Amino acid sequence: MKAFFKNKKILITGHTGFKGSWLSTWLLMLEADVHGFSKNVSSSNSMYNKVGLENEINSNFGDILDLNALTQVVNLVKPDIIFHLAAQPIVSIGYADPVSTFNTNIIGTVNILEALRKLDNSCVLVNITSDKCYSNKEWVWGYRENDDLGGADPYSASKSGAEIIFNSYFRSYFSLNDSKKVASARAGNVIGGGDWGINRLIPDCIRSWDTKNEIKIKNPLSVRPWQHVLDAIYGYLLLAQNLSIEKANNGEAFNFGQTASESVNVNCLVDLLAKEYHKRGSEAQYIIENEQNFVEFQRLNLNCDKAYSQLGWRPRIDINKAIYLTAEWYIQNKQDNTKLLTLTQKQILDFQNQISN
């Protein structure tokens, strides 16, 4: 993988976020030339700051809704590969502010695709969306890439809308243009160190436990394809590499998620995390609360056979290991956050060794 990404010009939208920071760190380790486009970093507690990425990446700060600013950056960088991660990623914020959610996730996707369309050099784009783009029918089996799109809540609808826009741009502009190749990546729920999103399960647990407070858990029986962030990022990297070398998957969508046997409910996930905290001598208390502020579906699984067969991707980190790595990162942050870059790089190196064996 290093042989491919070394010296490649990479532009990441949303590079200051949770997944963007992990992707940036990994690409820097692969000796890529990494550039970013994001809003200003919202918190000094962000992973982007804590692992020192501000000193390593050519960052451009702006709004994904500002087409002119985004186009200028794309034309300046002239990237070989774009990873589009800039988004409003929180379901509850979608309910609270649907207009901003639709604008960021749909018009933001329009803008990066339009900037790509006007770019005068060859380029690959990996468009990151979500498993929430599917019309959820509470199936026990996993959704495939050709299943119906939908969205009962604003966040989910914004992600299915982004997929429709993506497909429209591909069919209208990129399907017959060998110099522009695009694909969509639909990841399941991603966990790992460095996520500080509000109203997200693990970050909410960490914030409560680090301040010795009890966390109230809602929707305890909801099942999700939880996967460690490195499994998801590995899928994005493989997809970008595949698109750059071949054109068979141009315009295609790919699911990246945990296997059904490793998909667990919210209660199980929190229990595993609490036990990992207890092993390390930290308090971790939680209670189940039946009150819900908004409706969420109980079950969501993904079928990832397409990624298995066409990209050679499969999840390498089981749920127990994912929780171990996640707890390790947050506890290191609490004990001595000056060592977070070293730990992050170690987790990436260990993962690289695992996939090479």
C-alpha positions as CSV (number, residue, x, y, z in Angstrom):
1,M,0.0,0.0,0.0
2,K,2.9,2.4,0.8
3,A,4.3,1.9,-2.7
4,F,1.0,3.2,-4.2
5,F,0.3,6.1,-1.9
6,K,3.8,7.4,-1.5
7,N,4.0,11.0,-2.9
8,K,0.4,10.9,-4.1
9,K,-1.4,14.3,-3.7
10,I,-4.3,13.6,-1.4
11,L,-7.1,16.1,-0.6
12,I,-9.3,15.2,2.4
13,T,-12.4,17.2,3.1
14,G,-13.3,17.0,6.8
15,H,-9.7,16.2,7.6
16,T,-10.0,17.7,11.1
17,G,-12.8,15.3,12.2
18,F,-12.6,11.9,13.8
19,K,-12.2,9.7,10.7
20,G,-10.4,12.5,8.8
21,S,-7.7,12.6,11.5
22,W,-7.2,8.8,11.4
23,L,-7.1,8.8,7.6
24,S,-4.6,11.8,7.6
25,T,-2.3,10.1,10.1
26,W,-2.3,6.8,8.2
27,L,-1.6,8.6,4.8
28,L,1.2,10.6,6.4
29,M,2.7,7.3,7.6
30,L,2.4,6.1,3.9
31,E,4.4,9.2,2.9
32,A,1.6,10.7,0.9
33,D,1.4,14.5,0.3
34,V,-1.7,15.3,2.4
35,H,-3.9,18.4,2.1
36,G,-7.1,19.2,3.9
37,F,-10.2,21.3,3.6
38,S,-12.4,21.8,6.7
39,K,-14.0,24.3,8.9
40,N,-11.9,25.6,11.7
41,V,-11.2,23.0,14.4
42,S,-14.0,23.3,17.0
43,S,-12.2,22.1,20.1
44,S,-8.7,21.9,21.5
45,N,-9.7,18.4,22.6
46,S,-10.0,17.2,19.0
47,M,-7.9,14.3,17.8
48,Y,-6.6,16.6,15.0
49,N,-4.9,18.8,17.6
50,K,-3.9,16.1,20.1
51,V,-1.9,14.1,17.5
52,G,-0.3,17.3,16.1
53,L,-1.7,17.1,12.6
54,E,-1.8,20.9,12.3
55,N,1.9,20.8,11.9
56,E,2.0,18.0,9.3
57,I,-0.9,18.7,6.9
58,N,-1.3,21.5,4.3
59,S,-4.7,22.7,5.8
60,N,-7.1,25.0,4.1
61,F,-10.0,26.2,6.3
62,G,-13.4,27.0,4.8
63,D,-17.0,25.9,4.4
64,I,-17.9,23.0,2.2
65,L,-20.9,25.1,1.2
66,D,-18.6,27.7,-0.3
67,L,-18.2,26.4,-3.8
68,N,-15.8,29.1,-5.0
69,A,-13.4,28.5,-2.0
70,L,-13.6,24.8,-2.4
71,T,-13.0,24.9,-6.1
72,Q,-10.0,27.2,-5.6
73,V,-8.4,24.7,-3.2
74,V,-9.1,21.7,-5.5
75,N,-7.5,23.6,-8.4
76,L,-4.6,24.7,-6.3
77,V,-3.8,21.2,-4.9
78,K,-4.6,19.3,-8.1
79,P,-5.0,16.1,-6.1
80,D,-4.6,12.6,-7.4
81,I,-7.2,11.4,-4.9
82,I,-10.0,13.1,-3.0
83,F,-11.6,11.6,0.1
84,H,-14.8,13.5,0.8
85,L,-15.6,13.2,4.5
86,A,-16.9,16.7,5.3
87,A,-20.4,16.2,6.7
88,Q,-22.8,16.7,9.6
89,P,-22.5,13.2,11.1
90,I,-24.9,13.2,14.1
91,V,-28.4,11.8,13.9
92,S,-29.7,13.9,16.8
93,I,-28.4,17.1,15.2
94,G,-30.2,16.2,12.1
95,Y,-33.4,16.3,14.1
96,A,-32.5,19.6,15.8
97,D,-31.3,21.3,12.7
98,P,-32.5,19.6,9.5
99,V,-31.8,22.6,7.2
100,S,-28.1,22.7,8.1
101,T,-27.9,18.9,7.9
102,F,-29.4,18.8,4.4
103,N,-27.2,21.7,3.2
104,T,-24.0,20.2,4.5
105,N,-24.5,16.6,3.5
106,I,-26.3,17.2,0.1
107,I,-25.1,20.5,-1.2
108,G,-21.6,19.8,0.2
109,T,-21.6,16.6,-1.9
110,V,-22.8,18.6,-4.9
111,N,-19.9,21.1,-4.4
112,I,-17.1,18.6,-4.2
113,L,-18.4,16.7,-7.3
114,E,-18.7,20.0,-9.2
115,A,-15.2,21.0,-8.2
116,L,-14.0,17.6,-9.4
117,R,-15.9,18.1,-12.7
118,K,-14.1,21.3,-13.3
119,L,-10.7,20.0,-12.4
120,D,-8.3,19.8,-15.4
121,N,-6.2,16.8,-14.2
122,S,-7.0,13.1,-13.6
123,C,-8.4,12.4,-10.2
124,V,-10.1,9.7,-8.1
125,L,-12.8,10.6,-5.6
126,V,-14.0,8.4,-2.8
127,N,-17.4,9.8,-1.5
128,I,-17.9,8.8,2.1
129,T,-21.6,8.4,3.1
130,S,-23.2,6.0,5.6
131,D,-25.1,2.8,6.1
132,K,-28.0,5.1,7.2
133,C,-28.7,5.8,3.5
134,Y,-30.7,2.6,3.1
135,S,-34.5,2.4,3.5
136,N,-34.6,0.6,6.8
137,K,-37.0,-2.3,6.9
138,E,-35.8,-3.8,10.1
139,W,-34.4,-6.8,8.2
140,V,-32.3,-9.3,10.1
141,W,-30.1,-9.7,7.1
142,G,-27.6,-7.1,5.7
143,Y,-28.5,-4.4,3.2
144,R,-26.7,-4.7,-0.2
145,E,-25.5,-1.9,-2.3
146,N,-28.5,-2.2,-4.7
147,D,-31.2,-2.1,-2.0
148,D,-33.5,0.8,-1.8
149,L,-32.3,4.1,-0.5
150,G,-34.4,6.0,2.0
151,G,-34.4,8.0,5.1
152,A,-37.0,8.3,7.8
153,D,-35.0,11.0,9.7
154,P,-33.2,14.1,8.4
155,Y,-29.7,12.7,8.8
156,S,-30.6,9.4,7.0
157,A,-32.4,11.3,4.2
158,S,-29.4,13.6,3.8
159,K,-27.2,10.6,3.2
160,S,-29.5,8.9,0.7
161,G,-29.8,12.3,-1.0
162,A,-26.0,12.5,-1.2
163,E,-26.0,9.1,-2.9
164,I,-28.6,10.1,-5.5
165,I,-26.5,13.3,-6.3
166,F,-23.4,11.1,-6.5
167,N,-25.1,8.7,-9.0
168,S,-26.4,11.6,-11.0
169,Y,-22.9,13.2,-11.4
170,F,-21.4,9.9,-12.3
171,R,-23.9,9.1,-15.0
172,S,-24.0,12.7,-16.4
173,Y,-20.3,13.6,-16.3
174,F,-17.9,10.8,-15.2
175,S,-19.2,7.5,-16.7
176,L,-17.5,8.2,-20.0
177,N,-14.6,10.2,-18.7
178,D,-11.6,8.0,-17.9
179,S,-9.7,10.8,-16.2
180,K,-12.3,11.1,-13.4
181,K,-13.2,8.0,-11.4
182,V,-15.5,8.0,-8.4
183,A,-17.0,5.6,-5.9
184,S,-19.1,5.7,-2.8
185,A,-18.2,4.2,0.5
186,R,-21.0,3.3,2.9
187,A,-19.6,2.5,6.4
188,G,-21.4,1.1,9.4
189,N,-21.1,2.6,12.8
190,V,-17.4,3.5,13.4
191,I,-15.8,3.5,16.8
192,G,-12.3,4.2,18.0
193,G,-10.2,6.6,20.0
194,G,-10.4,10.3,19.1
195,D,-14.1,10.6,18.5
196,W,-15.6,13.5,20.6
197,G,-18.9,13.9,18.7
198,I,-21.8,15.0,20.8
199,N,-24.7,12.6,21.3
200,R,-22.6,9.6,20.2
201,L,-22.5,6.5,22.3
202,I,-18.9,6.0,23.1
203,P,-17.8,9.7,23.4
204,D,-20.8,10.3,25.7
205,C,-19.6,7.3,27.9
206,I,-16.0,8.6,27.9
207,R,-17.0,12.1,28.9
208,S,-19.2,10.8,31.8
209,W,-16.7,8.3,33.1
210,D,-13.7,10.6,32.9
211,T,-15.6,13.0,35.2
212,K,-16.8,10.1,37.4
213,N,-20.4,10.4,36.3
214,E,-23.0,7.8,35.5
215,I,-24.1,7.6,31.8
216,K,-27.7,7.0,30.9
217,I,-28.0,4.5,28.0
218,K,-31.0,4.8,25.6
219,N,-32.1,2.3,22.9
220,P,-30.1,-0.6,24.6
221,L,-31.4,-3.2,22.2
222,S,-30.5,-1.4,19.0
223,V,-28.1,-3.5,16.9
224,R,-25.5,-1.9,14.7
225,P,-22.5,-3.1,12.6
226,W,-20.0,-1.5,14.9
227,Q,-16.5,-1.5,13.4
228,H,-13.1,-0.1,14.4
229,V,-12.1,3.1,12.6
230,L,-9.1,1.3,11.1
231,D,-11.2,-1.3,9.3
232,A,-13.3,1.5,7.7
233,I,-10.3,3.6,6.7
234,Y,-8.6,0.5,5.3
235,G,-11.7,0.1,3.1
236,Y,-11.5,3.7,1.9
237,L,-7.8,3.3,1.0
238,L,-8.3,0.0,-0.8
239,L,-11.2,1.6,-2.8
240,A,-9.1,4.6,-3.8
241,Q,-6.2,2.3,-4.9
242,N,-8.6,0.1,-6.9
243,L,-10.2,3.0,-8.7
244,S,-6.8,4.5,-9.5
245,I,-5.6,1.3,-11.1
246,E,-8.8,-0.1,-12.7
247,K,-12.1,1.4,-14.0
248,A,-14.4,-1.6,-13.4
249,N,-15.7,-0.1,-10.2
250,N,-16.1,3.5,-11.4
251,G,-19.4,4.8,-10.2
252,E,-20.0,1.9,-7.8
253,A,-21.0,1.9,-4.1
254,F,-19.4,-0.3,-1.5
255,N,-20.5,-1.3,2.0
256,F,-17.9,-1.5,4.8
257,G,-19.2,-3.0,8.0
258,Q,-18.8,-5.6,10.6
259,T,-20.0,-9.1,10.0
260,A,-23.5,-10.0,11.4
261,S,-22.0,-12.3,14.0
262,E,-20.0,-9.4,15.4
263,S,-22.8,-6.9,15.3
264,V,-24.0,-6.3,18.9
265,N,-26.6,-4.2,20.6
266,V,-26.0,-0.9,22.4
267,N,-26.2,-2.6,25.8
268,C,-23.5,-5.2,24.9
269,L,-21.2,-2.5,23.5
270,V,-21.4,-0.3,26.6
271,D,-20.9,-3.3,28.8
272,L,-17.8,-4.4,27.0
273,L,-16.4,-0.8,27.2
274,A,-17.2,-0.5,30.9
275,K,-15.4,-3.8,31.6
276,E,-12.3,-2.6,29.7
277,Y,-12.3,0.5,31.8
278,H,-12.6,-1.5,35.0
279,K,-9.7,-3.7,34.0
280,R,-7.6,-0.5,33.7
281,G,-8.7,0.7,37.2
282,S,-11.1,3.4,36.0
283,E,-14.7,3.8,37.1
284,A,-17.4,3.2,34.4
285,Q,-21.0,3.2,35.6
286,Y,-24.1,3.2,33.4
287,I,-27.9,2.7,33.7
288,I,-30.5,1.9,31.1
289,E,-33.1,4.7,30.4
290,N,-36.2,3.9,28.4
291,E,-37.0,7.6,27.5
292,Q,-36.1,8.5,23.9
293,N,-35.7,11.9,22.5
294,F,-36.2,10.7,18.9
295,V,-37.0,7.5,17.1
296,E,-34.2,5.2,15.9
297,F,-34.5,1.8,14.1
298,Q,-33.7,-1.2,16.2
299,R,-31.7,-3.1,13.7
300,L,-29.3,-2.3,10.9
301,N,-26.8,-4.7,9.3
302,L,-24.7,-4.6,6.1
303,N,-23.9,-7.2,3.5
304,C,-20.2,-6.5,2.5
305,D,-19.8,-9.4,0.0
306,K,-19.1,-6.9,-2.8
307,A,-16.1,-5.4,-0.9
308,Y,-14.9,-8.9,0.0
309,S,-14.9,-10.1,-3.6
310,Q,-13.9,-7.0,-5.6
311,L,-11.6,-5.2,-3.2
312,G,-10.2,-8.1,-1.0
313,W,-11.4,-6.2,2.0
314,R,-12.8,-7.8,5.2
315,P,-13.0,-6.6,8.8
316,R,-9.9,-7.6,10.7
317,I,-10.8,-6.3,14.1
318,D,-13.5,-8.1,16.1
319,I,-15.7,-6.3,18.5
320,N,-13.7,-7.2,21.6
321,K,-10.4,-6.0,20.0
322,A,-12.2,-2.8,18.8
323,I,-13.3,-2.0,22.3
324,Y,-9.8,-2.8,23.7
325,L,-8.2,-0.4,21.2
326,T,-10.8,2.3,21.8
327,A,-10.4,2.2,25.6
328,E,-6.6,2.1,25.3
329,W,-6.7,5.4,23.3
330,Y,-9.1,7.3,25.7
331,I,-7.3,6.1,28.8
332,Q,-4.0,7.3,27.4
333,N,-5.6,10.6,26.6
334,K,-6.7,10.9,30.3
335,Q,-3.3,9.8,31.7
336,D,-0.8,11.5,29.4
337,N,-2.1,12.9,26.1
338,T,1.4,13.8,24.9
339,K,1.8,10.2,23.9
340,L,-1.3,10.0,21.8
341,L,0.5,10.3,18.4
342,T,2.8,7.4,19.4
343,L,-0.2,5.3,20.4
344,T,-2.2,6.2,17.3
345,Q,0.8,5.3,15.0
346,K,1.3,2.0,16.9
347,Q,-2.3,1.0,16.4
348,I,-2.0,1.7,12.7
349,L,1.3,-0.2,12.4
350,D,-0.2,-3.1,14.3
351,F,-3.1,-3.1,11.9
352,Q,-0.9,-2.9,8.9
353,N,1.1,-5.9,10.1
354,Q,-2.2,-7.8,10.6
355,I,-3.4,-7.2,7.1
356,S,0.0,-8.1,5.6
357,N,0.0,-11.5,7.2
